[in-house]
Amino acid sequence: MNTADNKNRMTLLLIAGVPVMIILASSWLWYFVASGRLDLVELLGTSNRGHLLQPPLNLADLQVVDKEGLDFEPGAEDKPQWRIMVPGHSDCDADCWQLLHYTRQMHRAMGKYTARIERVFLGIGMDGSESLNGELQQQYPRLKLLYTPSASFQAQLDDRWTASGQPDYYLVDPRGWIILSYQADTDGKDLMADLKFLLKNSNG
């Protein structure tokens, strides 16, 4: 067999072998990520500025209900919404009100993306009968009010919520996944940058 035939055979073997190698490499990567032996986020880094919740948490895990007491079903809307979520209690203090005002300003500053974003107050241990609800509706008529049992919230997010001694706020995707958190004293431009990136690169 001449040199040309050998080169052709090698070329064919390489062409046939590349897909096999890709499949094997993908299987290996999936196994190590799934088993927790490899952290791709830590290895590759992320472009997000907020704190990535690992693993992500869904609002359904917090037993969230709306002001009518019905289970909240994110993604059921005609137009899916990304959400800026501020958790709080019935005794919303000055820091709580300031954070609500601050997140409203960030929402307004999103320009053409504003309509694709919704602000949420997550009332911890509240059911909609508290006087705070009326105040919130009066001050922030476009703010969605949702509620979760205290035990449910504390079991899932309380340690992260009070990490800085101030309320955090969260970024929630259209399907209800809480994906990023932000400290109350950080620059709001971080949330806006994350939102713009996600809205630009998503269908929701």
Residue pairs with C-beta under 8 A, 6 or more apart in sequence:
29 38
32 38
33 39
33 40
41 52
41 54
46 52
47 197
48 180
48 194
48 197
49 190
49 191
49 193
49 194
50 171
50 180
50 181
50 182
50 190
50 191
50 194
51 160
51 180
51 181
51 182
51 183
52 179
52 180
53 160
53 178
53 179
53 180
53 181
56 177
56 178
56 179
57 156
57 157
57 177
57 178
58 175
58 176
58 177
58 178
59 72
59 74
59 146
59 172
59 176
59 178
60 71
60 176
61 152
61 156
62 122
62 148
62 152
62 153
62 156
62 157
63 71
63 148
63 149
63 152
64 71
64 72
64 122
64 146
64 147
64 148
65 71
65 72
65 146
65 147
65 148
66 72
66 144
66 145
66 146
66 147
67 128
67 133
67 145
67 146
67 147
68 128
69 127
69 128
72 146
72 176
73 176
74 83
74 172
74 174
74 175
74 176
75 174
75 175
75 176
79 115
79 116
80 116
80 174
80 175
80 204
81 116
81 117
81 118
81 174
82 116
82 117
82 118
82 171
82 172
82 173
82 174
82 195
82 198
82 199
82 204
83 117
83 118
83 119
83 120
83 144
83 171
83 172
84 103
84 106
84 107
84 117
84 118
84 119
84 120
84 169
84 170
84 171
84 172
84 191
85 119
85 120
85 121
85 122
85 169
85 170
85 171
85 172
85 178
86 96
86 99
86 100
86 103
86 119
86 120
86 121
86 122
86 167
86 169
86 170
87 121
87 122
87 124
87 153
87 157
87 161
87 167
87 168
87 169
87 170
88 96
88 100
88 121
88 122
88 123
88 124
88 167
89 96
89 123
89 124
89 125
89 126
90 123
90 125
90 126
90 130
90 131
90 132
91 132
92 100
92 132
92 136
95 166
95 167
95 184
96 167
99 166
99 167
99 169
99 184
100 119
100 121
100 136
100 139
100 140
100 143
102 184
102 188
103 119
103 169
103 188
104 119
104 140
104 143
105 188
106 188
106 191
106 192
107 114
107 117
107 119
108 114
109 188
109 192
110 117
110 192
110 195
110 196
113 195
113 196
113 199
116 199
117 195
117 199
118 144
119 140
119 142
119 143
119 144
120 143
120 144
120 145
120 146
120 172
121 136
121 140
121 143
121 144
121 145
121 146
122 146
122 147
122 148
122 153
123 130
123 132
123 133
123 145
123 146
123 147
123 148
124 147
124 148
124 150
124 153
125 148
125 149
125 150
125 153
126 132
126 133
126 147
127 147
128 145
128 147
133 145
136 143
136 145
137 143
137 145
153 161
157 178
160 168
160 181
161 167
161 168
163 183
164 183
164 184
164 185
166 183
166 184
166 185
167 184
168 181
168 182
168 183
168 184
169 181
169 182
169 184
169 191
170 178
170 180
170 181
170 182
171 178
171 179
171 180
171 181
171 182
171 191
171 194
171 195
171 198
172 178
172 179
173 179
173 198
173 204
174 204
175 204
180 191
180 194
182 190
182 191
